[in-house]
Each structure stands twice: as structure tokens, then as C-alpha cells.
């Protein structure tokens, strides 16, 4: 779904995994990342002007094996544009 916003993008993700994972486990794993902010209600407005992606609404998805659903918001003028290029280059230089 696309909605008109000045800056930002959002994704509703439904993913199936090889091994079982709970919403709590996924939240704990994601919260350890420097580039992720956990928020109950991620929105493009909250993501405006920051490099991190905001992830929330992490729930079991019973329609697939080992499934989880989550909502992600980010500033598309930062994350998804030039910042990704810089981050990939930094990884390559390591």
C-alpha cells in the first residue's frame, strides 16, 4: 500500500522462517541493532530525519510456517538512498 507522505516509507512485512521464532525473540534480536528502533507504532513521521529504521507491531503470523508480521518505517531520503551506499562501502572496506 502506498500513501502520500512528504518523506518516508513504510512496509508491512510478513515473513516465514526456517526455524521457529517468537515475536519476543525477534524483538530482542532487532533491539540489539544500532540501526533499528523498536516502537509500538512506527510511522514515517517518527522516522523523518533519522538514519535508523523503526520496527514495531511484531506479531505471530499463523498463515505461514514459523511466520511473523511486522511494520517498518524509515526516512527514504536518508535510509534507502545515499546512506545505504555509504554503509555498503564501509562494510566492503572492513
N, CA and C of each residue as an Amber inpcrd file, in Angstrom:
protein
   282
   0.8440000  -1.1660000   0.0000000   0.0000000   0.0000000   0.0000000
   0.8940000   1.2340000   0.0000000   0.5710000   2.2080000  -0.7890000
   1.3000000   3.4740000  -0.8240000   0.3770000   4.5880000  -0.3330000
   0.9540000   5.4850000   0.4590000   0.2160000   6.6520000   0.9130000
   1.0780000   7.8830000   0.6640000   0.4640000   9.0050000   0.3730000
   1.2490000  10.2050000   0.0950000   1.8080000  10.8210000   1.3830000
   3.1260000  10.7930000   1.5210000   3.8000000  11.4430000   2.6440000
   4.9530000  12.2460000   2.0800000   5.3750000  13.2790000   2.7790000
   6.4550000  14.1300000   2.2970000   7.7940000  13.4020000   2.2960000
   8.0400000  12.6730000   3.3320000   9.3180000  11.9830000   3.4650000
   9.0770000  10.6950000   4.2180000   9.5760000   9.6210000   3.7030000
   9.4720000   8.3680000   4.4260000   8.7920000   7.2850000   3.6290000
   8.9710000   6.0960000   4.1030000   8.2640000   4.9590000   3.5400000
   7.9970000   3.9650000   4.6580000   7.0260000   3.1140000   4.4250000
   6.6650000   2.1100000   5.4120000   6.4190000   0.7910000   4.7070000
   6.6730000  -0.2750000   5.4340000   6.4850000  -1.6120000   4.8960000
   5.7160000  -2.4560000   5.9020000   4.7820000  -3.2170000   5.4060000
   4.1340000  -4.2430000   6.2080000   4.7430000  -5.5580000   5.7390000
   5.4850000  -6.2140000   6.6170000   6.2360000  -7.4130000   6.2550000
   5.5890000  -8.6380000   6.8840000   5.4060000  -9.6710000   6.0800000
   5.0210000 -10.9990000   6.5680000   6.1130000 -11.9420000   6.0950000
   6.7880000 -12.5840000   7.0350000   7.9390000 -13.4210000   6.6950000
   7.8250000 -14.7810000   7.3710000   8.2380000 -15.8030000   6.6340000
   8.3130000 -17.1440000   7.1890000   9.7680000 -17.5210000   7.3760000
  10.0680000 -18.2520000   8.4310000  11.4410000 -18.6090000   8.7720000
  11.6170000 -20.1220000   8.7930000  12.8440000 -20.5640000   8.5700000
  13.1550000 -21.9880000   8.6090000  12.9390000 -22.5480000  10.0060000
  13.4000000 -21.8170000  11.0060000  13.2830000 -22.2500000  12.4080000
  12.2290000 -21.4090000  13.1180000  11.5990000 -21.9830000  14.1340000
  10.6120000 -21.2100000  14.8990000  11.2540000 -19.9900000  15.5670000
  10.5200000 -18.8870000  15.5870000  10.9480000 -17.6800000  16.2940000
   9.6960000 -16.9850000  16.8140000   9.7710000 -16.5260000  18.0320000
   8.6310000 -15.8180000  18.6160000   8.7790000 -14.3170000  18.3680000
   7.6940000 -13.6110000  18.5630000   7.7310000 -12.1490000  18.4310000
   8.6830000 -11.5400000  19.4590000   8.7170000 -12.0970000  20.6500000
   9.6140000 -11.5960000  21.7010000  11.0760000 -11.8120000  21.2910000
  11.3880000 -12.9920000  20.7580000  12.7620000 -13.2580000  20.3100000
  13.1670000 -12.3140000  19.1810000  12.2810000 -12.1100000  18.2220000
  12.5740000 -11.2000000  17.1100000  12.7740000  -9.7740000  17.6220000
  11.9280000  -9.3450000  18.5420000  12.0630000  -8.0010000  19.1160000
  13.4040000  -7.8550000  19.8300000  13.7870000  -8.8710000  20.6020000
  15.0710000  -8.8250000  21.3100000  16.2420000  -8.7610000  20.3320000
  16.1940000  -9.5500000  19.2720000  17.2700000  -9.5340000  18.2700000
  17.3590000  -8.1750000  17.5760000  16.2190000  -7.6660000  17.1510000
  16.2130000  -6.3840000  16.4510000  16.6400000  -5.2320000  17.3570000
  16.2920000  -5.3090000  18.6320000  16.6310000  -4.2140000  19.5540000
  18.1310000  -4.1290000  19.8200000  18.8830000  -5.1670000  19.4910000
  20.3390000  -5.1540000  19.6680000  21.0590000  -4.4130000  18.5390000
  20.3560000  -4.0960000  17.4840000  20.9680000  -3.4230000  16.3400000
  21.0080000  -1.9140000  16.5680000  22.1110000  -1.3010000  16.1400000
  22.2420000   0.1500000  16.2640000  21.3680000   0.8950000  15.2560000
  20.9990000   0.2260000  14.1690000  20.2480000   0.8940000  13.1070000
  18.7470000   0.6240000  13.1590000  18.2740000   0.0870000  14.2990000
  16.8490000  -0.2130000  14.4680000  16.3530000   0.3890000  15.7780000
  15.1830000   1.0040000  15.7040000  14.4840000   1.4920000  16.8940000
  13.1910000   0.6930000  17.0000000  12.9350000   0.1200000  18.1580000
  11.6820000  -0.6070000  18.3850000  10.6450000   0.3820000  18.9140000
   9.4830000   0.3980000  18.2860000   8.4040000   1.3050000  18.6740000
   7.0810000   0.5840000  18.4420000   6.1360000   0.7130000  19.3510000
   4.8510000   0.0350000  19.1910000   4.1220000   0.4480000  17.9240000
   4.2260000   1.7300000  17.5540000   3.5370000   2.2360000  16.3660000
   4.5170000   3.0380000  15.5080000   5.2890000   2.3500000  14.6570000
   6.2270000   3.0670000  13.7980000   5.4870000   3.8350000  12.6980000
   5.8930000   5.0710000  12.4710000   5.2790000   5.8770000  11.4120000
   6.3690000   6.6140000  10.6380000   6.1010000   7.0000000   9.3880000
   7.0660000   7.7950000   8.6400000   7.4070000   9.1160000   9.3280000
   6.4420000   9.7090000  10.0260000   6.7030000  10.9660000  10.7300000
   7.7610000  10.7720000  11.8120000   7.6730000   9.6580000  12.5620000
   8.6750000   9.3800000  13.5900000  10.0420000   9.1050000  12.9710000
  10.0640000   8.5700000  11.7520000  11.3230000   8.2160000  11.0930000
  11.9510000   9.3870000  10.3490000  11.2210000  10.4700000  10.1850000
  11.7350000  11.6100000   9.4230000  12.9840000  12.1920000  10.0730000
  14.0430000  12.3130000   9.2740000  15.2680000  12.9550000   9.7400000
  16.2200000  12.0680000  10.5160000  15.9360000  10.7660000  10.6170000
  16.8580000   9.8780000  11.3330000  17.3180000   8.7570000  10.4000000
  18.4750000   8.1920000  10.6920000  19.0250000   7.1260000   9.8640000
  18.4310000   5.7550000  10.1940000  17.9900000   5.5620000  11.4130000
  17.5070000   4.2680000  11.8510000  16.1490000   3.9300000  11.2240000
  15.8900000   2.6370000  11.0870000  14.5620000   2.1530000  10.7150000
  13.7940000   1.8770000  12.0040000  12.5060000   2.1880000  11.9960000
  11.6700000   1.9640000  13.1720000  10.8120000   0.7310000  12.9150000
  10.8800000  -0.2260000  13.8190000  10.1880000  -1.5080000  13.6540000
   9.2250000  -1.7080000  14.8180000   8.0300000  -2.1650000  14.5090000
   7.0600000  -2.4360000  15.5490000   5.9420000  -3.3300000  15.0580000
   4.9430000  -3.4930000  15.9130000   3.7890000  -4.3350000  15.6030000
   4.2410000  -5.7420000  15.2180000   5.2660000  -6.2570000  15.8970000
   5.7930000  -7.5890000  15.6170000   4.8310000  -8.6070000  16.2230000
   4.2810000  -9.4450000  15.3740000   3.2410000 -10.3870000  15.7710000
   3.4600000 -11.7380000  15.0990000   2.9630000 -12.8200000  15.7140000
   2.9750000 -14.1120000  15.0180000   2.0900000 -14.0440000  13.7790000
   2.4890000 -14.7190000  12.7300000   1.6750000 -14.8170000  11.5240000
   1.3720000 -16.2960000  11.3030000   0.1480000 -16.6740000  11.6000000
  -0.2520000 -18.0820000  11.5610000  -0.5110000 -18.5760000  10.1420000
  -0.4350000 -17.7040000   9.1420000  -0.7250000 -18.1260000   7.7730000
   0.4650000 -18.8010000   7.1020000   1.6170000 -18.8030000   7.7780000
   2.7930000 -19.4530000   7.2060000   3.5870000 -20.1350000   8.3070000
   4.4210000 -21.0700000   7.9040000   5.2340000 -21.8020000   8.8680000
   6.2420000 -20.8550000   9.5000000   6.3050000 -20.8670000  10.8370000
   7.2320000 -20.0090000  11.5840000   7.1200000 -18.5540000  11.1430000
   5.9080000 -18.0710000  10.9970000   5.6860000 -16.7430000  10.4480000
   5.6270000 -15.6290000  11.4860000   6.1090000 -14.4730000  11.0640000
   5.9950000 -13.2370000  11.8410000   5.5440000 -12.1260000  10.9030000
   4.8020000 -11.1870000  11.4340000   4.4540000  -9.9640000  10.7200000
   4.9810000  -8.7890000  11.5180000   5.3780000  -7.7380000  10.8000000
   5.8760000  -6.5310000  11.4640000   5.6660000  -5.3330000  10.5520000
   5.7580000  -4.1480000  11.1220000   5.6220000  -2.9050000  10.3720000
   6.9150000  -2.1170000  10.5380000   7.4340000  -1.5910000   9.4360000
   8.7190000  -0.8810000   9.4490000   8.5500000   0.4750000   8.7790000
   9.1050000   1.5170000   9.3840000   9.0800000   2.8570000   8.7970000
  10.5020000   3.4030000   8.7380000  10.7770000   4.1670000   7.7010000
  12.0960000   4.7800000   7.5590000  12.0200000   6.0490000   6.7470000
  13.0490000   6.8680000   6.8580000  13.1520000   8.0980000   6.0790000
  13.8010000   7.7400000   4.7430000  13.0310000   7.7590000   3.6690000
  13.5600000   7.3410000   2.3710000  14.5600000   8.3290000   1.7780000
  14.6580000   9.5200000   2.3150000  15.6780000  10.4560000   1.8510000
  17.0240000  10.1700000   2.5030000  17.0210000   9.3810000   3.5550000
  18.2480000   9.0010000   4.2470000  18.4930000   7.5200000   4.0370000
  17.7180000   6.7000000   4.7120000  17.8550000   5.2510000   4.5590000
  17.1490000   4.8500000   3.2640000  17.8570000   4.1440000   2.4310000
  17.2900000   3.7550000   1.1460000  17.8530000   4.5870000   0.0140000
  18.6360000   5.5840000   0.3510000  19.2510000   6.4220000  -0.6780000
  20.7650000   6.4200000  -0.4410000  21.3430000   7.5610000  -0.2280000
  22.7980000   7.6740000  -0.1050000  23.3600000   6.9410000   1.1050000
  22.6390000   6.9080000   2.1970000  23.1500000   6.2670000   3.4030000
  23.4550000   4.7890000   3.1630000  22.5760000   4.0920000   2.4300000
  22.8340000   2.6770000   2.1390000  24.1350000   2.5050000   1.3810000
  24.4080000   3.3730000   0.4330000  25.6470000   3.2910000  -0.3380000
  26.8550000   3.4490000   0.5640000  26.8070000   4.3820000   1.4780000
  27.9110000   4.5980000   2.4180000  28.0730000   3.3820000   3.3290000
  26.9710000   2.8510000   3.8310000  27.0530000   1.6970000   4.7250000
  27.5980000   0.4610000   4.0110000  27.2300000   0.2400000   2.7730000
  27.7550000  -0.8940000   2.0000000  29.2510000  -0.6990000   1.7710000
  29.6660000   0.5250000   1.4190000  31.0930000   0.7990000   1.2140000
  31.8830000   0.5650000   2.4970000  31.3360000   0.9860000   3.6230000
  32.0240000   0.7530000   4.9120000  32.1890000  -0.7270000   5.1920000
  31.1750000  -1.5130000   4.8840000  31.2780000  -2.9780000   5.0810000
  32.3360000  -3.5900000   4.1600000  32.4040000  -3.1190000   2.9380000
  33.3810000  -3.6320000   1.9910000  34.8030000  -3.2940000   2.4020000
  34.9820000  -2.1690000   3.0590000  36.3360000  -1.7460000   3.4740000
  36.8240000  -2.4860000   4.7150000  35.9330000  -3.1540000   5.4420000
  36.3340000  -3.8720000   6.6580000  37.0720000  -5.1440000   6.3220000
